[in-house]
Amino acid sequence: MRFFGDFIRPVNGQELFNLRHAQAQNVVERIFGVLKNRFAILSTSPHFTMDIQVWIPPALAAMHNLIVHLDLC
């Protein structure tokens, strides 16, 4: 990798893949951190079946977006 100021420039396809993967991982971790701070259900052990558990994060993300959009916080 070559560094140009604050920017990292990958020199091959593998480095580009790794850079994009790391950036995506940071975004996902940040989103889950925001959701876990707002909704305690994500910080505890769920007592639901797996069929229900798969619907919880997207539902909470939708609720979070609605709260932010309507400025309810």
Backbone as a ProteinNet text record, in pm:
[ID]
protein_1_A
[PRIMARY]
MRFFGDFIRPVNGQELFNLRHAQAQNVVERIFGVLKNRFAILSTSPHFTMDIQVWIPPALAAMHNLIVHLDLC
[TERTIARY]
82.8	0	86.6	39.2	107.7	22.9	86.2	16.4	36.6	-73.3	-68.8	-149.5	-82.5	-153.5	-240.6	-368.7	-463.6	-525.1	-486.3	-546.2	-453.2	-513.5	-439.5	-473.4	-370.7	-393.9	-344	-436.4	-395.7	-320.1	-225.1	-143.8	-184.9	-274.9	-322	-464.7	-522.6	-660.2	-684.5	-588.8	-603.6	-606.5	-519.3	-517.8	-645.9	-697	-823.4	-936.9	-942.5	-1044.8	-1035.2	-913.7	-895	-935.1	-903.2	-939.4	-1090.3	-1157.7	-1304.1	-1370.3	-1316.5	-1371.7	-1358	-1243.8	-1222.4	-1314.9	-1334.7	-1424.3	-1568	-1611.4	-1746.9	-1764	-1663.3	-1669.9	-1682.6	-1609.8	-1619.2	-1759.3	-1821	-1956.8	-2055.3	-2046.6	-2138.3	-2121.3	-1997.9	-1974.3	-2027.9	-2013.4	-2064.5	-2217.3	-2282.2	-2427.9	-2477.7	-2415.4	-2458.1	-2432.9	-2328.1	-2303.9	-2414.4	-2457.3	-2567	-2695.2	-2724.6	-2847.5	-2842.5	-2727	-2715.4	-2730.3	-2687	-2704.2	-2850.3	-2924.8	-3064.8	-3159.2	-3132.4	-3224.2	-3153.1	-3193	-3127.6	-3143.5	-3243.9	-3267.2	-3147.1	-3066.5	-2949.6	-2831.1	-2837.9	-2726.6	-2749.5	-2865.7	-2897.3	-2913.3	-2918.2	-2938.9	-3085.6	-3114.5	-3254.5	-3324.2	-3451.6	-3532.8	-3633.5	-3591.9	-3678.5	-3619.1	-3701.8	-3651.5	-3567.3	-3486.2	-3399.9	-3483.8	-3601	-3688.1	-3728.1	-3745.5	-3779.7	-3654.2	-3545.1	-3422.1	-3370.4	-3387.5	-3335.3	-3409.2	-3529.3	-3608.3	-3581	-3516.9	-3498.6	-3405	-3282.1	-3194.6	-3251	-3306.4	-3360.6	-3480.9	-3563.1	-3677.1	-3629.6	-3528.2	-3475.3	-3405.5	-3338.8	-3275.7	-3381.9	-3493.7	-3603.1	-3662	-3680.8	-3732.9	-3636.6	-3506.8	-3406.6	-3413.4	-3420.1	-3426.4	-3552.4	-3664.7	-3788.6	-3776.4	-3717.7	-3698.4	-3610.3	-3502.2	-3411.5	-3480.4	-3553.3	-3621.7	-3727.1	-3802.3	-3907.7	-3856.6	-3726.6	-3661.8	-3731.6	-3752.5	-3821.8	-3727	-3599.2	-3508	-3463.5
-118.3	0	123.6	223	351	453	536.7	637.9	773.9	843.6	979	1067.2	1130	1210.8	1121.2	1150.9	1072.6	958.6	942.9	843.1	724.3	607	484.1	440.2	418	374.3	231.3	138.1	-0.5	-14.4	-105.7	-123.1	-245.1	-330.1	-444.4	-479.2	-575.8	-613.8	-666.9	-743.2	-798.7	-687.8	-589.6	-477.8	-396.2	-377.9	-305.5	-380.3	-512.4	-593.6	-579.9	-592.9	-583.1	-446.2	-340.7	-205.9	-189.4	-231.8	-219.8	-305.7	-423.9	-512.6	-449	-391.4	-326.4	-206	-129.3	-14.3	-58.8	-163.6	-215	-268.6	-336.7	-390.1	-277.1	-168.9	-54.5	4.7	14.2	68.5	-21.7	-152.1	-246.4	-242.3	-239.5	-233.5	-104.4	6.2	133.6	131.7	73.6	64.8	-19.3	-135.3	-220.1	-150.9	-72.7	3.1	103.7	173.3	270	198.1	86.9	13.1	-46	-97.6	-155.6	-49.1	73	180.8	223.4	212.1	255.9	145.7	20.7	-90	-197.2	-212.1	-305.4	-451.3	-481.6	-620.9	-678.4	-593.3	-641.1	-670.8	-625.4	-647.1	-764.7	-825.2	-937.6	-1064.3	-1174.8	-1302.8	-1315	-1336.8	-1341.2	-1469.6	-1457.7	-1572.4	-1604.8	-1586.4	-1610.1	-1719.7	-1778.6	-1878	-1807.1	-1882.4	-1824.6	-1759	-1814.1	-1754.5	-1612.2	-1585.9	-1451.9	-1365	-1422.7	-1346	-1280.8	-1345	-1287.5	-1160	-1139.1	-1020	-903.4	-928.9	-823.8	-712.1	-739.4	-627.6	-541.2	-599.9	-510.4	-429.5	-488.6	-414.8	-299.5	-323.9	-217.3	-109.8	-149.4	-50.7	37.3	-22.8	55	150.4	102.5	189.4	303.8	273.6	377.6	483.5	439.5	534	619.5	560.9	636.4	739.7	699.9	792.8	909.1	879.1	986.1	1073.7	1012.5	1089.3	1182.6	1134.9	1216.5	1304.4	1293.7	1373.1	1353.3	1227.9	1194.2	1172.7	1186	1160.7	1287.9
0	0	0	-67.2	-69.3	4.2	83.5	159.7	95	73.5	20.2	114.4	208.9	307.3	393.6	396	474.7	393.9	269.4	182.6	163.7	157.6	132	-8.9	-89.6	-227.1	-241.8	-263	-284.7	-416	-417	-537.2	-618.9	-564.6	-642	-598.7	-664.3	-638.7	-498.6	-445.9	-311.9	-207	-221	-126.9	-137.3	-258.7	-276.8	-208.5	-227.1	-161.7	-10.7	44.5	189.1	242.2	169	209.7	213	106.5	100.6	208.3	231.9	333.7	472.2	502.4	631.7	648.3	542.3	549.1	574.7	506.7	527	668.7	719.9	855.7	957.2	937.7	1028.4	1028.1	911.6	901.9	975.1	953	1017.7	1169.3	1217.9	1362	1421.7	1350.5	1398.5	1405.6	1304	1302	1418.9	1441.6	1552.7	1686.7	1697	1820	1846.4	1743.2	1757.1	1797.6	1731.3	1762.8	1903.4	1945.1	2079.3	2187.5	2160.1	2256.2	2267.4	2159.9	2159.5	2205.5	2169.8	2196.9	2278.7	2404.2	2496	2453.5	2372.8	2332	2257.1	2195.1	2121.3	2212.6	2337.4	2429.9	2523.1	2515.6	2603.2	2520.9	2590.2	2523.3	2482.6	2355.5	2310.6	2354.7	2381.9	2421.3	2312.2	2188.7	2074.6	1987.9	1904.6	1810.5	1704.6	1634.8	1531.6	1421.2	1393.2	1291.5	1328.3	1456.2	1502.2	1513.7	1561	1582.4	1454.7	1341.8	1217.2	1178.4	1231.2	1198.6	1293.1	1406.6	1506.9	1459.5	1414	1373.2	1260.6	1152.5	1049.9	1099.1	1186	1239.8	1326.7	1408.8	1493.3	1410.8	1303.7	1215.2	1150.2	1109.1	1050.3	1154	1277.1	1383.1	1411.7	1415.9	1438.8	1328.4	1203.2	1092	1098.6	1139.2	1153.1	1264.8	1377.4	1488.8	1446.4	1376.8	1330.9	1227.5	1134.9	1028.5	1087.3	1186.5	1246.8	1360.9	1390.4	1495.4	1629.1	1667.7	1791.3	1908.4	1887.9	2000.5	2066.7
[MASK]
+++++++++++++++++++++++++++++++++++++++++++++++++++++++++++++++++++++++++

